[in-house]
Amino acid sequence: MNLRIVRLSYWLIRLRWFAILGIFIAYYVAKHFLLITIEELPVYSIIAFLILLNVLSFSFLKYLQKSQIRKSLKNVKRIINFQISTDLIVLTVLLHFSGGVENPFIIYYIFHMIIGSIMLSTKESFLQTSFALMLLGSMTFLEYSGIIQHFPLQGFITSNMYNNLTYLACTGFIFISTSYFVVYITRTIIKQSEKHEAAYLQANAKLKQRDKVKNEYVMRVTHDIKGHITAIQSCISVLNEKLTGPLNPQQEDFVSRAHKRIQILNNFISDLLSITNKRLLLQSEKKYFSLKNSLEEVIKMTENSAQEKNISIIKNIDTSADNIYGEPSSIEEVLSNLIQNAIKYSPAGKLVLINVKDQHENVLIEVLDNGVGIPEYEIPYIFNEFYRASNVKANIKDGTGLGLAISKHIVEDHGGKIWVESIENFGTTFYLLLKKEM
Amino acid sequence: MNKNKILIIDDDVDLLASTKLFLESKKYEVETAINSKIGLGILKTFHPDLIILDIMMDTNLEGFNFLNELKSDDNFKETPIIMSTGMAKSIGVNMRAAVEDIESLPKTKFIDKSGDWEELLEAIKELL
């Protein structure tokens, strides 16, 4: 609602630039093509005045937007009222110098009434309409009674109408009824649309609130589950490590199975907690940090799993792409997800290549592997929560389907982009575009 | 060579029992405490070389409160501490930033309570 008013105020200012241009064109056409005589000085004065009004309104609006929003909303409404009233006065003056009530442009009062009805309250709209009708009526009366001079549109209107009482009465009646009717219809339509907008906003807010409650619930439950799982894992580890003495081969086999499964479950819960948290946006302490250091840290952490599969990690880091703005531990989480995936889905003995390129305002990180790849039709889904590509589900059981979803959340929270190119059975490249500056 | 002494403070008895067994198998001398109050008591007699401290116990900040008491005691303020939490990485709360205000934490490490002993063992080796 607030934003709508501000948007409309700018729209009004834009409209006025067209109006100024319109006045100029109308004047030019009337004078040079229709050969109608119109007073020159008032027209130019009015154009100059309108330009001034528009520039002032624009700067004032900008100023209000910068200052406190709540306070300024009333002021924005005031500006709109002031602008519409001023426009009505300007139109009246312009009409007065160009034929008064005889000028067909009197229909333009209706425009102002519609614009007013869109932007103002019902009461204000009717007040502005009455003000417009009062201006037109006063001008007509003053010209009719000879108190002010009538400027006829010579060459256009051949007989005088401004002092024809029957004409004035008929035109007046039609004009007044049309005006109020137009305002009534416009207000009805606007109120309907405002009602819809409010209902939509309310529904949206409710949904967001519910989502938040749901996420908090998931987080609490997951955290409680994690406590138990961690304890179970620890207890099974006692058996698995044979700290209490040897097990027979069958016992050992089953304990080892249980131990593996509990590890997978624990990773899954950690990821679930992480993504729920990302949705609740609890964190984000962004600062400038060294991408190179972070990357080296992550590579060091993944070294073990790389060595196990005899995979070499090769990195090319553009030295000018080092300092970036963001939350280091989150970015490290993304890098770790991508590098660990590359290792996990590569056959033994292959290479994982990491390139960091400077791209002016951004840094592009590429993580390339010669792994199993992703089937083409599944590429659009791999950043979805809980999604795992069909060709890895069967072979590699410890994926949670959350790593890439978390990464995407993080990257988007940093105003960056993440995407993937992949050829099945050939390899995958993940691209990570991060902003250098705030 | 004297065995290194480790005090574990955690409100999960199962985790305490199993971790104690594991660390003992790695030739550490281990004592456990179920809350920070008992932990403070054991501290005075046991004089650990390292403390593994759960952050969220009865209250969300029990671990931090214990840490504050510890660091105000001249006898223990140099004792290395491993802060373990179920939430550090997963919740993304920057634990280090949360305590850096308290300064004077020369030897502190944060790990995610995951039941992964390797990570714990590495952290212990790093600090001792």
HADDOCK unambig.tbl for C-alpha pairs under 7 A between the chains (distance, minus, plus):
assign (segid A and resid 227 and name CA) (segid B and resid 86 and name CA) 6.93 0.50 0.50
assign (segid A and resid 230 and name CA) (segid B and resid 114 and name CA) 5.55 0.50 0.50
assign (segid A and resid 230 and name CA) (segid B and resid 115 and name CA) 4.82 0.50 0.50
assign (segid A and resid 231 and name CA) (segid B and resid 14 and name CA) 5.77 0.50 0.50
assign (segid A and resid 231 and name CA) (segid B and resid 15 and name CA) 4.76 0.50 0.50
assign (segid A and resid 231 and name CA) (segid B and resid 115 and name CA) 6.78 0.50 0.50
assign (segid A and resid 233 and name CA) (segid B and resid 115 and name CA) 5.56 0.50 0.50
assign (segid A and resid 234 and name CA) (segid B and resid 15 and name CA) 6.09 0.50 0.50
assign (segid A and resid 234 and name CA) (segid B and resid 18 and name CA) 5.82 0.50 0.50
assign (segid A and resid 234 and name CA) (segid B and resid 19 and name CA) 6.73 0.50 0.50
assign (segid A and resid 234 and name CA) (segid B and resid 115 and name CA) 5.06 0.50 0.50
assign (segid A and resid 235 and name CA) (segid B and resid 14 and name CA) 6.89 0.50 0.50
assign (segid A and resid 235 and name CA) (segid B and resid 15 and name CA) 6.99 0.50 0.50
assign (segid A and resid 235 and name CA) (segid B and resid 18 and name CA) 5.24 0.50 0.50
assign (segid A and resid 238 and name CA) (segid B and resid 18 and name CA) 6.05 0.50 0.50
assign (segid A and resid 238 and name CA) (segid B and resid 22 and name CA) 6.64 0.50 0.50
assign (segid A and resid 243 and name CA) (segid B and resid 22 and name CA) 6.89 0.50 0.50
assign (segid A and resid 243 and name CA) (segid B and resid 25 and name CA) 6.78 0.50 0.50
assign (segid A and resid 266 and name CA) (segid B and resid 114 and name CA) 6.92 0.50 0.50
assign (segid A and resid 270 and name CA) (segid B and resid 90 and name CA) 5.42 0.50 0.50
assign (segid A and resid 271 and name CA) (segid B and resid 90 and name CA) 6.70 0.50 0.50
assign (segid A and resid 273 and name CA) (segid B and resid 90 and name CA) 5.34 0.50 0.50
assign (segid A and resid 273 and name CA) (segid B and resid 91 and name CA) 6.31 0.50 0.50
assign (segid A and resid 274 and name CA) (segid B and resid 90 and name CA) 4.24 0.50 0.50
assign (segid A and resid 274 and name CA) (segid B and resid 91 and name CA) 5.49 0.50 0.50
assign (segid A and resid 277 and name CA) (segid B and resid 91 and name CA) 5.58 0.50 0.50
assign (segid A and resid 283 and name CA) (segid B and resid 92 and name CA) 6.22 0.50 0.50
assign (segid A and resid 283 and name CA) (segid B and resid 93 and name CA) 6.16 0.50 0.50
